[in-house]
């Protein structure tokens, strides 16, 4: 049974470059994803955050008074705060202060299921905590100084405790990085094996909750092996932020026997913590090596263009740029759009739940990943039945006939396959 959501305030600054309405709406969704209940929002327009308290003095006093009125004991800030800003705000308001980075890290920690994802999140949290140790240890240090005011010896004991914590966290980070490196070697090997299978790799990327997992599961149900009746073959799917943190790769086989790999990746969000971006680079390696990216966009969200900008910036930050991309404007059934509103070589408007939309997307994918395919005529001697069987296993013959010495086949082959079967091309 889920606990009653904890009441919180959302706070944020309007600066010259901020889209605060969009960011606070998203912050509210992030809070709800962490079982928090935003009951009021406070904003202030400043050129830059106050280095001591984030807000100006008057706004801090207003928030402090509201904490008592609303009986709220937590404040969630829209930006990443410095240790001193958190400490000063907590002292002034008598409430726990969590910044956007800390909130996202908490959500990731709850959602991480695989060993790799758990280690990546743990590493990111330690990186976040390291410079904030002084804040988190303030109670310990105060206790060590004693009631009579801290003398030199007492301060030294406190510093020793702080250094011990720093060393412990640094050692943990080294150990986690080594564990990740060992696990990633295995994943790199598996990824290389998939590439050696000569199957095109198509990777779903996009904002969190854009419908990537829904789209993947619908395609798996139709074209995946056993996915329609085996839940373990599908990916976790729920209408919430960061439902999926790990990358899942599945093979699809189309009715014409063409095959490709489809991968689902972690979703993005604005102001994604840099430590998490760095930690999840390995998780996104399928996207980095993909033959085609499907940038899934929730076109029903009024801020979808901001979400597209965030996704593109994050992809550039992790080194996934310049890949062939189809923009998939999803959830058109939730809008006034008459889809397909946008169609073309690099974009399509769909509903992931609509079979006609799925078929249109598959056709577009095929145009990209099988563009080197050409129709060829082959003559397979009767004593080379194994060659014909090899072709039949992966291809639907466009035409099949016979002469006195063998089988005449018309089939679509890729550049690599044409080289393999060159002795039989006529």
CORRA-V143852 format. One record per residue. N is the residue number from 1. RES is the residue in one letter. PSI is psi in degrees with one decimal (NA if undefined). OMEGA is omega in whole degrees, -180 to 180 (NA if undefined). BURIAL is I if it has 9 or more other C-alpha atoms within 8 Angstrom, else O. Layout:
N|RES|PSI|OMEGA|BURIAL  N|RES|PSI|OMEGA|BURIAL
This chain:
1|X|127.0|-176|O  2|X|141.2|179|O  3|X|157.5|176|O  4|X|131.7|-178|O  5|X|142.0|180|O  6|X|129.6|-178|O  7|X|136.0|-178|I  8|X|159.7|168|I  9|X|143.3|169|I  10|X|135.1|180|I  11|X|144.4|-179|I  12|X|159.5|180|I  13|X|140.0|170|I  14|X|113.7|175|I  15|X|177.2|-175|I  16|X|-24.8|-175|O  17|X|-1.1|-172|O  18|X|142.4|168|O  19|X|79.1|-167|O  20|X|-36.4|-179|I  21|X|-47.7|179|O  22|X|-45.8|-176|O  23|X|-38.5|180|I  24|X|-34.2|175|I  25|X|-42.6|178|O  26|X|-40.3|178|O  27|X|-39.1|177|I  28|X|-40.8|178|I  29|X|-37.9|177|I  30|X|-41.2|179|I  31|X|-45.3|179|I  32|X|-34.4|178|I  33|X|-18.9|179|I  34|X|23.7|178|I  35|X|41.6|175|I  36|X|150.9|-177|I  37|X|99.6|179|I  38|X|117.8|-177|I  39|X|-16.6|179|O  40|X|152.8|-180|O  41|X|136.5|179|O  42|X|131.6|180|I  43|X|159.3|176|O  44|X|144.6|179|I  45|X|115.3|178|O  46|X|151.6|176|O  47|X|-36.3|179|O  48|X|156.2|-180|O  49|X|144.1|173|I  50|X|123.3|-175|O  51|X|-21.3|-178|O  52|X|-42.0|-172|O  53|X|12.4|179|I  54|X|-63.1|174|I  55|X|168.4|171|I  56|X|167.5|-174|O  57|X|-45.1|-177|O  58|X|-40.9|-180|O  59|X|-37.8|177|I  60|X|-41.9|179|I  61|X|-38.5|177|I  62|X|-44.9|-180|O  63|X|-39.5|180|I  64|X|-41.9|178|I  65|X|-38.3|-179|I  66|X|-30.8|178|I  67|X|-42.1|179|I  68|X|-43.5|-178|O  69|X|-44.8|-175|O  70|X|-6.0|-176|O  71|X|49.2|179|O  72|X|139.9|-179|I  73|X|15.1|178|I  74|X|140.2|177|I  75|X|131.2|-180|I  76|X|118.6|-177|I  77|X|146.2|-176|I  78|X|-16.6|-178|I  79|X|170.2|172|O  80|X|122.6|-177|I  81|X|155.3|175|I  82|X|160.6|178|O  83|X|-40.0|-179|I  84|X|-35.8|177|I  85|X|-44.5|178|I  86|X|-47.0|-178|I  87|X|-44.7|-177|I  88|X|-38.5|178|I  89|X|-40.6|179|I  90|X|-40.1|179|I  91|X|-39.3|-177|O  92|X|-31.2|-174|I  93|X|-13.3|-176|I  94|X|37.2|178|I  95|X|153.1|175|I  96|X|135.0|180|O  97|X|125.5|177|I  98|X|130.6|178|I  99|X|174.5|-175|I  100|X|-40.9|180|I  101|X|-47.2|179|I  102|X|-38.2|179|I  103|X|-46.0|180|I  104|X|-41.0|179|I  105|X|-39.0|178|I  106|X|-42.1|180|I  107|X|-45.4|180|I  108|X|-40.2|-179|I  109|X|-36.8|179|I  110|X|-32.9|-173|O  111|X|-19.3|-176|I  112|X|125.6|-178|I  113|X|-43.5|-177|O  114|X|160.5|180|O  115|X|-42.9|-179|O  116|X|-47.1|-179|O  117|X|-40.9|180|I  118|X|-42.1|179|I  119|X|-39.6|180|I  120|X|-43.4|179|I  121|X|-41.0|179|I  122|X|-41.3|178|I  123|X|-44.4|180|I  124|X|-38.8|-180|I  125|X|-39.6|179|I  126|X|-39.7|178|I  127|X|-36.1|179|I  128|X|-39.4|-176|I  129|X|-31.4|-172|O  130|X|-52.2|180|I  131|X|-7.7|-178|O  132|X|11.1|-178|I  133|X|-37.3|-177|I  134|X|-38.3|178|I  135|X|-47.8|-175|I  136|X|-20.7|-177|O  137|X|9.6|-175|I  138|X|-37.6|-179|O  139|X|-44.2|-180|O  140|X|-44.6|-178|O  141|X|-39.1|179|I  142|X|-40.4|-180|O  143|X|-35.4|-177|O  144|X|-28.4|-178|I  145|X|-26.6|177|I  146|X|167.9|-173|I  147|X|-24.5|-174|O  148|X|8.5|-178|O  149|X|140.2|-171|O  150|X|123.1|170|I  151|X|-178.1|-177|O  152|X|-43.1|-178|O  153|X|-41.8|-180|O  154|X|-43.2|180|I  155|X|-37.9|-180|I  156|X|-39.3|179|O  157|X|-40.5|179|I  158|X|-44.7|179|I  159|X|-39.2|179|O  160|X|-42.9|178|O  161|X|-41.5|-180|O  162|X|-44.8|-180|I  163|X|-36.6|177|O  164|X|-43.0|179|O  165|X|-41.0|178|I  166|X|-44.5|-180|I  167|X|-39.9|-179|O  168|X|-44.7|180|O  169|X|-41.5|179|I  170|X|-41.3|179|O  171|X|-40.3|177|O  172|X|-43.1|-179|O  173|X|-41.1|178|I  174|X|-43.6|-179|O  175|X|-43.5|-179|O  176|X|-42.2|179|I  177|X|-37.8|179|I  178|X|-42.4|177|O  179|X|-44.2|179|O  180|X|-41.1|180|I  181|X|-40.5|179|O  182|X|-43.4|179|O  183|X|-37.0|-177|I  184|X|-26.4|175|I  185|X|-44.0|179|O  186|X|-41.0|-180|O  187|X|-36.6|177|O  188|X|-39.0|177|O  189|X|-44.0|179|O  190|X|-38.8|179|O  191|X|-41.2|179|I  192|X|-38.3|178|O  193|X|-39.1|178|O  194|X|-40.9|180|I  195|X|-35.7|179|I  196|X|-16.9|177|O  197|X|-3.3|177|O  198|X|30.4|176|O  199|X|133.8|177|I  200|X|147.2|-179|I  201|X|118.9|179|I  202|X|127.7|-174|I  203|X|131.5|177|I  204|X|126.5|175|I  205|X|164.8|178|I  206|X|-177.7|-179|I  207|X|151.7|177|I  208|X|139.9|179|I  209|X|24.3|178|I  210|X|-12.1|179|I  211|X|18.0|-179|I  212|X|-48.6|-178|I  213|X|-37.4|177|I  214|X|-46.8|179|I  215|X|-44.3|-180|I  216|X|-44.0|-179|I  217|X|-36.1|178|I  218|X|-38.9|178|I  219|X|-37.3|177|I  220|X|-40.2|-179|I  221|X|-31.0|-178|I  222|X|-36.8|-170|O  223|X|-2.3|179|I  224|X|157.4|-180|I  225|X|110.8|176|I  226|X|1.8|-175|O  227|X|-23.8|-177|I  228|X|-26.1|-179|I  229|X|10.4|179|O  230|X|104.0|-176|O  231|X|-26.8|-179|O  232|X|-17.8|180|O  233|X|-14.3|-177|O  234|X|171.0|180|I  235|X|155.9|-179|I  236|X|135.9|-173|O  237|X|121.3|178|O  238|X|149.2|-179|O  239|X|75.2|178|O  240|X|162.2|-179|O  241|X|138.8|176|I  242|X|44.7|176|I  243|X|-32.1|-178|I  244|X|124.2|178|I  245|X|-25.1|-178|I  246|X|159.5|179|I  247|X|130.9|178|I  248|X|132.2|180|O  249|X|128.3|178|O  250|X|152.1|178|I  251|X|132.1|176|I  252|X|138.2|176|I  253|X|115.9|-176|I  254|X|165.4|-179|O  255|X|-30.4|179|O  256|X|12.1|177|O  257|X|2.3|173|I  258|X|142.5|-176|I  259|X|146.4|171|I  260|X|162.5|178|I  261|X|137.2|178|I  262|X|128.0|-180|I  263|X|142.0|177|I  264|X|132.9|-174|I  265|X|169.0|178|I  266|X|141.8|179|I  267|X|162.5|-179|I  268|X|168.8|177|I  269|X|155.0|-179|I  270|X|147.4|-178|O  271|X|38.5|176|O  272|X|128.1|-176|I  273|X|135.7|-178|O  274|X|-36.0|180|O  275|X|-35.2|179|I  276|X|-38.8|178|I  277|X|-46.2|180|I  278|X|-42.4|-177|O  279|X|-33.8|-174|I  280|X|11.9|177|I  281|X|-42.0|-179|I  282|X|-35.8|179|O  283|X|-30.2|-176|I  284|X|15.3|-178|I  285|X|-25.6|176|O  286|X|-38.6|177|I  287|X|-37.6|-178|I  288|X|-29.8|-178|I  289|X|9.4|-175|O  290|X|146.8|173|I  291|X|-25.1|-179|I  292|X|134.2|173|I  293|X|137.4|170|I  294|X|103.6|180|I  295|X|99.7|-175|I  296|X|127.9|-176|I  297|X|132.5|174|I  298|X|92.0|-174|I  299|X|-11.7|178|I  300|X|-13.6|179|I  301|X|128.9|-178|O  302|X|-18.0|-180|O  303|X|23.9|-172|O  304|X|-30.2|179|I  305|X|-37.6|174|O  306|X|-38.7|179|O  307|X|-39.2|178|I  308|X|-41.6|179|I  309|X|-43.9|179|O  310|X|-45.3|-180|I  311|X|-46.6|-179|I  312|X|-40.0|179|O  313|X|-41.1|-179|O  314|X|-40.6|178|I  315|X|-40.0|177|I  316|X|-39.3|-178|I  317|X|-34.2|-179|O  318|X|7.5|175|I  319|X|16.5|177|O  320|X|85.5|179|I  321|X|157.3|180|O  322|X|6.7|178|O  323|X|146.6|174|I  324|X|132.9|-172|O  325|X|137.1|168|I  326|X|125.5|175|I  327|X|119.3|-177|I  328|X|101.1|178|I  329|X|100.1|-172|I  330|X|169.3|178|I  331|X|33.1|178|I  332|X|-21.7|178|I  333|X|-14.1|180|O  334|X|6.8|-178|O  335|X|-178.7|176|O  336|X|1.1|-178|O  337|X|141.3|171|O  338|X|97.1|-173|O  339|X|151.4|5|O  340|X|109.7|178|O  341|X|-44.1|179|O  342|X|122.0|175|I  343|X|155.2|179|I  344|X|-169.2|-177|O  345|X|-32.1|-173|O  346|X|11.5|-180|O  347|X|149.8|178|I  348|X|143.8|176|I  349|X|128.2|-174|I  350|X|173.6|159|I  351|X|124.6|-177|I  352|X|-21.0|-178|I  353|X|-8.7|-173|I  354|X|123.9|-176|O  355|X|-39.8|178|O  356|X|-38.3|177|O  357|X|-43.5|179|I  358|X|-43.4|180|I  359|X|-41.5|180|O  360|X|-39.6|179|O  361|X|-43.0|178|I  362|X|-42.9|179|O  363|X|-40.2|-180|O  364|X|-40.1|176|I  365|X|-44.8|-179|O  366|X|-37.1|179|I  367|X|-30.9|-179|O  368|X|-52.3|-170|O  369|X|-13.7|178|I  370|X|28.3|-176|O  371|X|-16.5|178|O  372|X|4.0|-180|O  373|X|137.5|178|I  374|X|149.8|177|O  375|X|126.6|180|O  376|X|158.7|175|I  377|X|130.7|-179|I  378|X|149.8|171|I  379|X|113.5|-178|I  380|X|113.2|178|I  381|X|150.2|-178|I  382|X|-29.5|-179|O  383|X|4.2|178|O  384|X|43.5|-178|O  385|X|-28.7|179|I  386|X|-32.9|178|O  387|X|-43.6|179|O  388|X|-40.0|179|I  389|X|-38.4|178|O  390|X|-41.6|178|O  391|X|-43.8|-176|O  392|X|-28.1|-179|I  393|X|-28.3|-174|O  394|X|-2.2|-175|I  395|X|148.9|169|I  396|X|122.2|-178|O  397|X|131.4|177|I  398|X|-31.5|178|O  399|X|146.4|-180|O  400|X|128.9|-179|I  401|X|178.2|-176|O  402|X|150.7|168|O  403|X|-165.7|-174|O  404|X|-25.0|-172|O  405|X|-9.9|-178|O  406|X|-165.5|-177|I  407|X|133.9|177|I  408|X|122.0|-174|I  409|X|135.0|170|I  410|X|124.5|-172|I  411|X|157.1|175|I  412|X|126.6|179|I  413|X|146.0|176|I  414|X|171.9|179|I  415|X|-44.7|-179|I  416|X|-40.4|-180|O  417|X|-35.5|178|O  418|X|-31.6|177|I  419|X|-40.7|-179|O  420|X|-42.3|-175|O  421|X|23.6|-174|O  422|X|-29.3|-178|O  423|X|-15.2|-176|O  424|X|-3.3|-179|O  425|X|135.3|179|I  426|X|NA|NA|O
